[in-house]
Amino acid sequence: MNNNFNTIITVFVIWLSLYMSAQVELMVSGVFVLSLGLMHGSNDINLLEGNRQKYKQMNKWKLILSYVGFGAVIFLSVFYFRRIGMLFFLGFSSYHFGEQHLHHRLKELPRRGIHFVTYGLFIFLLIFATHAQEVTYLVIHMIGLDISGVPLVALTQIVFGVLLLMWLIDYRFFKKNILRELFYLLLFLVVFYNTDLYLAFAVYFVVWHAIPSIRDQILLQETLVNKATLVAYFKKSAIYWIISLVGVFALAQAFYVFGEQLLPVLFAASVAITFPHVYLIRKLLSVRAVQQKIIRDPKMRH
């Protein structure tokens, strides 16, 4: 589960896209998101349980109720304040995408949060700019805002310039890897440009975010990733993944009934799922970073 594997899968999808119809692309994106994409986010309760030293006073069900309650508050807030919710969603999701991709490289950088947000925002803008019509349609129906006049291409170019400048300023953390990162961004541009919106998002979300995230989640509780730890991860996640899957199919059936009027609900639900997950992963990665420092520096054990 390294970037070479991710690159091969992405190139394979680009090749397949030359022969796939829009309906097939939609089916493939659905399989991607509903399998590993959904599983990586539905494992939060297990992660909380595995790090319960911070929550000794809480049993499993209190953890679940607290997590669900937090999500419910976010859902109601975003549903009634959708435009503000969209800004927070982009900000938190951008941070989350950037953190997943760059946290290994920027462990010792105090301002790494700016890198995370800028990188993730560029990924979102790249998807938006290559699918402007579809994104405009979704945003209108989700939050009632027409963004057809927003210069998405120009914004993407500006954020790319800022991103590249930050990489050069913090060159000691990237060094020759800047060329590799630029190759990945070019690869994303090609796959986004040649696939529809849903498959474009699914490729990045699953191949470049969910799969590396699963690896990191395993390493938060195990010393290495192998067949045994992968099987254990999938077994522990199965029940929460199935519950999440049932919820997704229930929403899909509701969409057949309510149509586009359901999009604001789906948007609020997506944000409600995203916020607790982003917060949890950020906290756990911080704990992991401290643990690794202690391992490298025995003096910190005292």
Protein Blocks (a to p, Z undefined) as FASTA:
>chain_A
ZZklmmmmmmmmmmmmmmpcfklmmmmmmmmmmmmmmmmmmmmmmmmmmmmmmmmmpcfk
lmmmmmmmmmmmmmmmmmmmmmlmmmmmmmmmmmmmmmmmmmmmmmmgmklmmmmmmmmm
mmmmmmmmmmmmmmmmmmmmmnopafklpcfklmmmmmmmmmmmmmmmmmmmnmmmmmmm
mmmmmmmmmmmmmpcfklmmmmmmmmmmmmmmmmmmmmmmmmbdcfklmmmmmmmmmmmm
mmmmmmmmmmmmmmmmnmmmlmmmmmmmmmmmmmmmmmmmmmmmmmmmmmmmmmmmmmlm
ZZ
